Amino acid sequence: MPVQLSRNPSSGAPAPGQRADARHNRARLLQAAREAYALDGTDVPSSAIARRAGVGAATLYRHFPTRGSLIAAAFSEQLSQCVAALDEALQDDDPWHGLRTVLTKVCMMQAQDRGFSAAFLSQFPDAPDIHHERARAEASLARLVQRAKDTGQLRKDFDVSDVTLLLLANNGVLRDSPAASMAASRRLLAYFLQSCPPTDEAPLPQPAPLRLDDLYKPPHRTG
């Protein structure tokens, strides 16, 4: 099922009948947003994105009335890639290979673009497409994990929430240097994948009650 963004204001595609200058401004805004989010995450002010694109704030809000609609449009292609990777993995005759491939792709996307993981995992009430695709991703991931367990290739005490732990840890090793981020992410992922096959060691502790949408919530503080 493809990402349904074409008729939504958050879509990456321009509206039918848009003038050439309006299409040009929209494209510049999306490019500026992707560049800014990749460097600094999705907390970049909309005014800074407008300046980066060389347009006024009024032009930005005419195309993207809300912050969520701009984020959804900027990352619609990556969202499609993520969901497509899960769909392909579910068609893989070897579910463990499919799961490894998906985890590798998502960790690499996270390492390459700080904005994408925040866009995919944060809460944006005015960007329903993001939430829809995230729900699809969670359901597909759960099916993939169960298939890998059923074939005996994945340890029985593996839990879907362990993927959330992986992405939390992966986010923690990212650095300002793209090369350092990629190297750290690859090494972390290798450690994780090597711990996944069945083992005679003692069972793991109980899984943490985590979902994908827990990844970018503020940490709980006591005192």
SULCOR-V303002 format. One record per residue. N is the residue number from 1. RES is the residue in three letters. PSI is psi in degrees with one decimal (999 if undefined). Layout:
n res psi
N RES PSI
N RES PSI
//
This chain:
n res psi
1 MET 120.8
2 PRO 161.1
3 VAL 127.5
4 GLN 87.6
5 LEU -10.1
6 SER -28.2
7 ARG 5.6
8 ASN 144.5
9 PRO -20.8
10 SER -0.4
11 SER 150.6
12 GLY -14.0
13 ALA 140.3
14 PRO 154.9
15 ALA 146.9
16 PRO 140.6
17 GLY 3.5
18 GLN 140.5
19 ARG 159.6
20 ALA -41.3
21 ASP -33.6
22 ALA -41.0
23 ARG -38.9
24 HIS -45.4
25 ASN -39.5
26 ARG -45.4
27 ALA -40.4
28 ARG -40.0
29 LEU -42.8
30 LEU -41.1
31 GLN -43.7
32 ALA -40.2
33 ALA -44.6
34 ARG -43.3
35 GLU -43.9
36 ALA -43.2
37 TYR -36.9
38 ALA -35.1
39 LEU -42.5
40 ASP 6.2
41 GLY -177.2
42 THR 8.3
43 ASP 0.5
44 VAL 129.8
45 PRO 145.1
46 SER -33.9
47 SER -35.7
48 ALA -34.8
49 ILE -41.2
50 ALA -44.1
51 ARG -41.4
52 ARG -34.9
53 ALA -12.7
54 GLY 30.1
55 VAL 168.0
56 GLY 163.6
57 ALA -35.6
58 ALA -37.5
59 THR -43.2
60 LEU -49.1
61 TYR -22.2
62 ARG -38.0
63 HIS -37.8
64 PHE 91.4
65 PRO -24.5
66 THR 160.2
67 ARG -41.6
68 GLY -36.9
69 SER -35.0
70 LEU -44.3
71 ILE -45.0
72 ALA -41.7
73 ALA -40.5
74 ALA -31.2
75 PHE 16.3
76 SER -37.3
77 GLU -44.2
78 GLN -36.8
79 LEU -42.9
80 SER -40.9
81 GLN -41.0
82 CYS -47.0
83 VAL -38.5
84 ALA -38.5
85 ALA -39.5
86 LEU -40.3
87 ASP -42.8
88 GLU -39.7
89 ALA -36.4
90 LEU -20.2
91 GLN -8.3
92 ASP 131.3
93 ASP -20.3
94 ASP 96.7
95 PRO -29.9
96 TRP -40.0
97 HIS -41.9
98 GLY -41.7
99 LEU -43.4
100 ARG -42.0
101 THR -44.3
102 VAL -46.8
103 LEU -38.7
104 THR -45.8
105 LYS -45.6
106 VAL -41.9
107 CYS -38.0
108 MET -39.3
109 MET -40.3
110 GLN -40.6
111 ALA -33.4
112 GLN -27.1
113 ASP 102.6
114 ARG -32.1
115 GLY -35.2
116 PHE -46.9
117 SER -39.0
118 ALA -40.2
119 ALA -40.7
120 PHE -26.6
121 LEU -9.8
122 SER 171.0
123 GLN 118.4
124 PHE 96.4
125 PRO -27.5
126 ASP 12.8
127 ALA 70.7
128 PRO -25.3
129 ASP -38.4
130 ILE -45.3
131 HIS -37.2
132 HIS -46.3
133 GLU -34.3
134 ARG -41.4
135 ALA -40.6
136 ARG -41.5
137 ALA -43.1
138 GLU -42.8
139 ALA -42.7
140 SER -39.3
141 LEU -41.9
142 ALA -41.4
143 ARG -41.8
144 LEU -43.1
145 VAL -44.6
146 GLN -38.4
147 ARG -42.0
148 ALA -36.7
149 LYS -42.6
150 ASP -28.5
151 THR -2.2
152 GLY 12.1
153 GLN -12.7
154 LEU 134.4
155 ARG 144.8
156 LYS -27.1
157 ASP 8.6
158 PHE 138.8
159 ASP 148.7
160 VAL -32.7
161 SER -17.5
162 ASP -26.4
163 VAL -38.9
164 THR -41.9
165 LEU -42.0
166 LEU -46.0
167 LEU -33.5
168 LEU -46.6
169 ALA -40.6
170 ASN -41.0
171 ASN -33.1
172 GLY -23.3
173 VAL -3.4
174 LEU 139.7
175 ARG 173.9
176 ASP -32.0
177 SER 121.4
178 PRO -38.9
179 ALA -42.2
180 ALA -40.0
181 SER -46.0
182 MET -42.4
183 ALA -44.9
184 ALA -40.3
185 SER -43.5
186 ARG -41.7
187 ARG -43.3
188 LEU -45.7
189 LEU -39.7
190 ALA -43.6
191 TYR -45.8
192 PHE -48.7
193 LEU -34.3
194 GLN -19.1
195 SER -3.6
196 CYS -32.6
197 PRO 158.3
198 PRO 147.2
199 THR 157.9
200 ASP 1.8
201 GLU 169.8
202 ALA 148.1
203 PRO 154.9
204 LEU 159.6
205 PRO 166.2
206 GLN 142.6
207 PRO 151.9
208 ALA 142.3
209 PRO 71.7
210 LEU 146.6
211 ARG 170.0
212 LEU -34.9
213 ASP 0.5
214 ASP -13.3
215 LEU -37.3
216 TYR 23.6
217 LYS 149.1
218 PRO 144.7
219 PRO 146.4
220 HIS 132.1
221 ARG 142.4
222 THR 158.0
223 GLY 999
//
